[in-house]
Amino acid sequence: MPLSSLLQAFKSKKTTSGKRLRIAVVGAGRMGQFHAKILSQLPQADFVAIVDSSAERATELAKKYRVMAKSTVETLADVAEAAIIAAPTPTHYALGKQLLNDGISCLIEKPFTETLEQAEELISLAEKKNCILQIGHIERFNPAVIEAARHIDEPQFIEVNRLGPYDPRVAHIGVVMDLMIHDLDIVLFLVGRPVTRVEAFGAKVLSSHEDIAKVRLHFEGGCIADLSASRISLKKYRTIRVFQKNAYMSLDYAAPKLRIYKKKIEIVKGLRDISILSPKLAKKDPLTLELEHFIQCVQEKKTPLVSGQHGRDALSLAREVLANLQIHA
């Protein structure tokens, strides 16, 4: 989708329907709790149910938001039109298949699925059942990313750093699928061209998977993107820098904050020849924007900004990175 289309999609947040969307959350873990909290506050949503394989977890969260608790998704179609799948990645395919077959539109957290074949099947099933399928690459809804998209023009070099503390809850996967997949999606989106070559290096430090990874992507047209991801940092550090002809952008995902540096004249002789812009960013948090967009897409049958195809592409690139990853013992 062209960047101009992204910006156009954000101009109208209100749905043309006055009806609230009946929506459930599948997974009562950390991400499920975040989704539940925001859904309970959205006027567009009728938050109806929490689903979790642990009846105790489902009941506890359901009581908090005064919704029903379920242990399976088998009868969810009786009460919900849409669902957020925030359960562990290995369950995404089976849950998505059941819900889509029942005509329930889905927002599936990243990574989309475990395999590309599973992703393709869910994409086809959503089309067959006329359901909306959106993938939870939340950084696409970061106000700094949305604003930066206005100024992107054939990037030549991109540098991304995403560092954070180790979380034992995700020790079953490496840092590429845990953290870097967000940035792989972002650079695919910003560059808008195919990747022609992947170089990747990593190291195991705290787990049995890569805990730090450095990747260089070569794109058709010449753009190069360097990405670093680590989960052995004491502090969160999430930035992206974009270099293109006559301009440079510095973006802080976490703040969020964006600065744009542009040449005023052809030959720069000093700082006075560079303009520095600090655009005013939207105040809403990315998860709220993501959920509002999902609701709007379901109610108006619009293609999401982060479709199943985008989730598949990010997954495909992440798997290619892992296939090329040289691990230092």
C-alpha positions as CSV (number, residue, x, y, z in Angstrom):
1,M,0.0,0.0,0.0
2,P,1.5,3.4,-0.9
3,L,2.4,5.7,2.0
4,S,-0.1,8.2,0.8
5,S,-2.9,5.6,1.2
6,L,-1.7,5.1,4.8
7,L,-2.1,8.7,5.6
8,Q,-5.5,8.9,3.9
9,A,-6.7,6.0,6.0
10,F,-6.0,7.8,9.2
11,K,-8.0,10.9,8.2
12,S,-11.3,9.4,9.3
13,K,-11.5,7.4,12.5
14,K,-15.3,7.4,12.8
15,T,-17.2,4.5,11.3
16,T,-20.2,5.1,9.2
17,S,-22.1,2.6,11.4
18,G,-23.5,3.6,14.7
19,K,-23.5,-0.1,15.8
20,R,-20.8,-1.2,18.3
21,L,-18.7,-4.2,17.2
22,R,-19.1,-7.3,19.4
23,I,-15.5,-8.4,20.0
24,A,-13.7,-10.9,22.1
25,V,-10.1,-11.4,23.3
26,V,-8.5,-14.8,22.9
27,G,-5.7,-15.2,25.4
28,A,-5.6,-13.8,28.9
29,G,-1.9,-13.3,29.1
30,R,0.1,-10.1,29.1
31,M,-0.9,-8.9,25.6
32,G,-4.5,-10.1,26.0
33,Q,-4.7,-8.0,29.1
34,F,-3.5,-4.9,27.2
35,H,-6.1,-5.5,24.5
36,A,-8.9,-6.1,27.1
37,K,-8.1,-2.8,28.9
38,I,-8.3,-0.7,25.8
39,L,-11.3,-2.5,24.3
40,S,-13.2,-1.9,27.5
41,Q,-12.7,1.9,27.0
42,L,-13.5,2.1,23.2
43,P,-17.0,3.4,22.4
44,Q,-16.9,1.6,19.1
45,A,-16.5,-1.8,20.8
46,D,-18.9,-4.0,22.7
47,F,-16.3,-6.1,24.6
48,V,-18.2,-9.4,25.2
49,A,-15.8,-12.2,26.1
50,I,-12.4,-13.5,27.3
51,V,-11.2,-16.9,26.0
52,D,-8.3,-18.8,27.6
53,S,-7.4,-22.4,28.0
54,S,-7.0,-21.7,31.7
55,A,-10.5,-21.3,33.1
56,E,-9.0,-19.5,36.1
57,R,-7.2,-16.9,34.0
58,A,-10.2,-16.4,31.8
59,T,-12.6,-16.0,34.8
60,E,-10.3,-13.6,36.6
61,L,-10.0,-11.2,33.6
62,A,-13.7,-11.6,32.7
63,K,-14.8,-10.5,36.2
64,K,-12.6,-7.5,36.0
65,Y,-14.3,-6.3,32.8
66,R,-17.7,-7.8,33.4
67,V,-17.7,-10.0,30.3
68,M,-18.2,-13.7,29.9
69,A,-15.4,-16.2,30.2
70,K,-14.8,-19.1,27.8
71,S,-12.3,-21.9,27.7
72,T,-12.5,-22.5,23.9
73,V,-13.5,-20.5,20.8
74,E,-15.9,-23.2,19.6
75,T,-19.1,-21.2,20.3
76,L,-17.7,-17.7,20.1
77,A,-19.7,-17.0,17.0
78,D,-22.8,-17.0,19.1
79,V,-21.7,-13.8,20.9
80,A,-18.9,-12.1,18.8
81,E,-18.4,-10.8,15.3
82,A,-14.6,-10.2,15.7
83,A,-11.8,-11.5,17.9
84,I,-8.3,-10.5,19.0
85,I,-6.0,-13.5,19.0
86,A,-3.3,-12.7,21.7
87,A,-2.5,-16.3,22.6
88,P,1.0,-17.9,22.1
89,T,2.2,-18.0,18.5
90,P,1.9,-21.9,18.2
91,T,-1.8,-21.6,18.7
92,H,-2.5,-18.8,16.1
93,Y,-3.1,-21.1,13.2
94,A,-5.6,-23.4,14.9
95,L,-7.4,-20.5,16.6
96,G,-7.5,-18.4,13.4
97,K,-8.8,-21.3,11.3
98,Q,-11.6,-22.1,13.7
99,L,-12.7,-18.4,14.1
100,L,-12.4,-17.6,10.4
101,N,-14.4,-20.7,9.5
102,D,-17.1,-19.5,11.8
103,G,-17.2,-16.1,10.0
104,I,-15.4,-14.2,12.8
105,S,-12.9,-11.5,11.7
106,C,-9.5,-11.6,13.4
107,L,-6.7,-9.4,14.5
108,I,-3.9,-11.9,15.1
109,E,-0.8,-10.8,17.1
110,K,2.6,-11.1,15.6
111,P,4.3,-13.3,14.6
112,F,1.3,-14.2,12.3
113,T,1.8,-18.0,12.4
114,E,4.7,-20.5,12.7
115,T,4.9,-21.3,9.0
116,L,4.3,-19.6,5.7
117,E,2.0,-22.4,4.7
118,Q,-0.2,-21.7,7.7
119,A,-0.2,-18.0,6.9
120,E,-1.2,-18.6,3.3
121,E,-4.1,-20.9,4.4
122,L,-5.5,-18.3,6.8
123,I,-5.2,-15.5,4.2
124,S,-7.2,-17.7,1.7
125,L,-9.7,-18.7,4.3
126,A,-10.4,-15.0,5.3
127,E,-11.0,-14.1,1.7
128,K,-13.3,-17.1,1.2
129,K,-15.3,-16.3,4.3
130,N,-15.4,-12.5,3.6
131,C,-13.7,-11.8,6.9
132,I,-11.2,-9.1,7.9
133,L,-7.7,-10.4,8.8
134,Q,-5.3,-7.9,10.4
135,I,-1.9,-8.7,11.9
136,G,-0.7,-7.0,15.1
137,H,2.4,-5.2,13.8
138,I,1.8,-2.4,16.3
139,E,4.6,-0.1,15.2
140,R,2.8,0.7,12.0
141,F,0.4,2.6,14.2
142,N,3.1,4.5,16.1
143,P,2.4,8.2,15.6
144,A,6.0,8.9,14.8
145,V,5.9,6.2,12.0
146,I,2.7,7.7,10.6
147,E,4.2,11.1,10.5
148,A,7.5,10.0,9.1
149,A,5.6,8.3,6.2
150,R,4.7,11.8,4.9
151,H,8.4,12.5,4.3
152,I,9.7,9.2,3.0
153,D,11.1,9.6,-0.6
154,E,13.3,6.7,-1.9
155,P,15.4,6.0,1.3
156,Q,19.0,5.2,0.7
157,F,20.0,3.9,4.1
158,I,18.0,2.9,7.2
159,E,19.4,2.1,10.6
160,V,17.2,0.5,13.3
161,N,18.0,-0.4,16.9
162,R,15.6,-2.2,19.2
163,L,17.1,-3.2,22.6
164,G,15.3,-4.3,25.8
165,P,15.6,-6.4,29.0
166,Y,15.4,-10.2,28.9
167,D,12.0,-11.7,29.5
168,P,12.0,-15.4,30.3
169,R,8.4,-15.6,29.1
170,V,9.6,-15.5,25.5
171,A,12.7,-17.7,26.0
172,H,11.1,-20.2,23.6
173,I,11.8,-18.0,20.6
174,G,14.8,-15.9,19.6
175,V,15.1,-12.1,19.4
176,V,14.4,-12.1,15.6
177,M,10.8,-13.4,16.0
178,D,10.4,-11.7,19.4
179,L,11.6,-8.2,18.7
180,M,13.2,-7.7,15.2
181,I,10.1,-8.8,13.3
182,H,8.5,-5.5,14.1
183,D,11.3,-3.6,12.4
184,L,11.4,-6.0,9.5
185,D,7.8,-5.1,8.8
186,I,8.6,-1.4,9.1
187,V,11.5,-1.4,6.7
188,L,9.6,-3.4,4.2
189,F,6.8,-0.8,4.5
190,L,9.1,2.2,4.2
191,V,11.3,1.0,1.4
192,G,8.5,-0.6,-0.7
193,R,10.9,-2.8,-2.7
194,P,11.9,-6.5,-2.6
195,V,14.8,-7.6,-0.5
196,T,17.6,-9.0,-2.7
197,R,20.1,-10.2,-0.1
198,V,20.2,-10.9,3.6
199,E,23.3,-10.9,5.9
200,A,22.7,-11.9,9.6
201,F,24.8,-12.5,12.7
202,G,23.8,-13.3,16.2
203,A,24.8,-14.7,19.6
204,K,23.2,-16.8,22.4
205,V,23.8,-15.2,25.7
206,L,20.9,-16.0,28.1
207,S,18.8,-18.5,26.3
208,S,19.0,-21.4,23.8
209,H,18.1,-19.0,21.0
210,E,19.7,-15.9,19.6
211,D,19.5,-13.1,22.2
212,I,21.2,-10.5,20.0
213,A,21.1,-10.2,16.2
214,K,22.5,-7.8,13.6
215,V,21.1,-7.9,10.1
216,R,21.8,-6.1,6.9
217,L,19.1,-6.1,4.2
218,H,19.9,-5.2,0.6
219,F,16.9,-3.9,-1.4
220,E,16.2,-3.7,-5.1
221,G,17.1,-0.2,-6.1
222,G,20.1,0.0,-3.8
223,C,18.7,0.9,-0.3
224,I,20.4,-0.9,2.6
225,A,18.9,-1.4,6.0
226,D,20.9,-2.3,9.1
227,L,18.9,-3.7,12.0
228,S,20.1,-4.5,15.5
229,A,17.9,-6.3,18.1
230,S,19.0,-7.3,21.6
231,R,17.1,-8.5,24.7
232,I,20.1,-8.3,27.0
233,S,20.0,-4.5,27.6
234,L,19.0,-3.0,30.9
235,K,17.0,-0.2,29.2
236,K,14.6,-0.1,26.3
237,Y,16.0,1.7,23.3
238,R,13.9,1.7,20.1
239,T,15.0,4.0,17.3
240,I,15.1,4.2,13.5
241,R,17.1,6.6,11.3
242,V,16.3,7.1,7.7
243,F,18.7,8.7,5.2
244,Q,17.6,9.9,1.8
245,K,18.6,12.5,-0.7
246,N,18.7,15.9,0.9
247,A,17.1,14.7,4.2
248,Y,17.6,12.7,7.3
249,M,15.0,11.5,9.8
250,S,15.5,10.4,13.4
251,L,12.6,8.5,15.0
252,D,12.2,7.4,18.6
253,Y,9.5,4.7,18.7
254,A,9.2,4.8,22.5
255,A,8.8,8.6,23.1
256,P,7.4,8.8,20.4
257,K,9.4,11.6,18.8
258,L,10.4,12.5,15.3
259,R,13.0,15.0,14.0
260,I,13.5,15.8,10.3
261,Y,16.7,17.4,9.0
262,K,16.5,18.9,5.4
263,K,18.9,20.9,3.3
264,K,17.9,24.4,2.6
265,I,20.4,24.9,-0.2
266,E,22.4,22.7,-2.5
267,I,25.8,23.1,-0.8
268,V,25.6,23.1,3.0
269,K,28.2,25.3,4.7
270,G,26.9,25.2,8.2
271,L,23.9,24.4,10.5
272,R,22.1,27.5,9.3
273,D,21.7,25.7,5.9
274,I,19.8,22.9,7.5
275,S,16.1,23.1,8.6
276,I,15.2,21.0,11.6
277,L,11.5,20.0,12.0
278,S,9.9,18.5,15.1
279,P,6.4,17.6,13.9
280,K,3.5,17.5,16.4
281,L,2.5,13.9,16.8
282,A,-0.9,12.3,17.6
283,K,-1.4,11.7,21.3
284,K,-3.1,8.3,21.1
285,D,-1.1,5.2,21.8
286,P,-0.4,2.7,19.0
287,L,-2.5,-0.1,20.4
288,T,-5.5,2.2,20.7
289,L,-5.0,3.3,17.0
290,E,-4.5,-0.3,16.0
291,L,-7.8,-1.5,17.6
292,E,-9.8,1.5,16.3
293,H,-8.5,0.7,12.8
294,F,-9.4,-3.0,13.1
295,I,-12.9,-2.1,14.3
296,Q,-13.4,0.3,11.4
297,C,-12.1,-2.2,8.9
298,V,-14.6,-4.9,10.1
299,Q,-17.5,-2.5,10.2
300,E,-16.8,-1.0,6.8
301,K,-15.2,-4.1,5.1
302,K,-12.0,-2.2,4.4
303,T,-8.6,-3.9,3.8
304,P,-6.4,-3.3,6.9
305,L,-3.2,-1.3,6.7
306,V,-1.5,-4.4,8.1
307,S,-3.2,-7.2,6.2
308,G,-2.6,-10.9,6.3
309,Q,-0.3,-10.5,3.3
310,H,1.9,-8.0,5.2
311,G,2.1,-10.4,8.2
312,R,3.1,-13.2,5.9
313,D,5.8,-11.0,4.2
314,A,7.3,-10.0,7.6
315,L,7.2,-13.7,8.7
316,S,8.9,-14.7,5.4
317,L,11.7,-12.2,5.8
318,A,12.2,-13.2,9.5
319,R,12.5,-16.8,8.5
320,E,15.0,-15.8,5.8
321,V,17.0,-13.9,8.4
322,L,17.0,-17.0,10.7
323,A,18.1,-19.2,7.7
324,N,21.1,-16.9,7.1
325,L,21.9,-16.3,10.8
326,Q,25.4,-17.2,11.7
327,I,25.4,-17.8,15.5
328,H,28.5,-17.1,17.5
329,A,28.7,-19.7,20.4
